[in-house]
Amino acid sequence: MNLAPYAAHPEKSRGRRYLESPPAYRTDYQRDRDRIIHSAAFRRLMYKTQVFVNHEGDHFRTRLTHSLEVAQIGRTIARSLALNEDLAEAIALAHDLGHTPFGHAGQEALDACMASFGGFEHNLQSLRVVDALEERYAAFPGLNLTFETREGILKHCSGAKARALGDVGKRFLEGTQPGLEAQVINLADAIAYNSHDIDDGLRAGLLTVEALETQDLFQDPYLEVLREHPKLAKRQVIHEVVRRIIHRQVVDLIEHSRRLIQEAAPADIEAVRKSPPLIAFSPAMETAHRALKRFLMDNLYRHYRVHRMNIKAKGVVKALFGAFFQDPRLLPESFGAKARDKDEAGRARVVADYIAGMTDRYALLEHARLFEPQSLT
Ligand code: MG
């Protein structure tokens, strides 16, 4: 790998929380990525959704395919800027590990349940998964990832929470930036969901091409495709447009970031951390990107069919939380043991960890087991 001086260099890593000997045939960031892929939380992403619930169809994105798309987009950007592709990939694959079942509806419901006990933030939970909740290694809790991967996973965080997090929370108090690989994944995430939500939204019949034509980011490539391929089937037109939407954003991000990096000329990752953000869209793309995001918020995420699903999902999460919190003996033994002898806040956190780890279908199954008399055990 041909790394720029301002990239994350594994030999200069701030290291892991528990000292380990370096891997023989991999870099430390490759090891991080591999540990994430082998985690249980990663496998569960397959049955967690963001906007569409799993049973609606096999072609919709899940958190797993979303994470893979973020990794693909992030690696392209990282490589073209001579950044550390392995680190970018590790951050991308881990960035959504802390998500609850049922996407943002699940997260909002769990946050409300946890209001008196410190709240619930999915981003913080992703870090909690890799730092504490995964139980796979004899020598340490969690996955014991490098500082740079952990720094990249923690995208945002309130001041009060940051203080309790030690080294990795520090930048939120000091107002500094993470490394460039983390900045890349932050925007690769936004490129991925903006683009695939158009695809999924059209497939589900929640969005229409007519409504999307108000969006520059959609309209320009749409007219281009119709001009170049006037006889193309509608479904293929959409695929071609979505592909070009991703391409335009990626190219813009690479070119604008390259300029920002050249101007700031950071000597190393420490200088990057002290600079303003150096990975960014051009102002024109930033405007188009934000407009599309707002459009999707109003037309997709707030669509009445999505809203109905969200109301049901919130009901499931709240009912599960209420039942487990009131009577922790309902928890499976592994979580029940952790909840024992804890005060209220401690018990609530164990329940939140249990619920956050659930897939959509597992949450529905647990709900049936607890509340439907005809359901077995
Ligand atoms: Mg994401």
Boltz pocket constraint, residues with backbone or C-beta under 6 A from the ligand:
constraints:
  - pocket:
      binder: B
      contacts: [[A, 66], [A, 70], [A, 95], [A, 96], [A, 189]]
      max_distance: 6.0
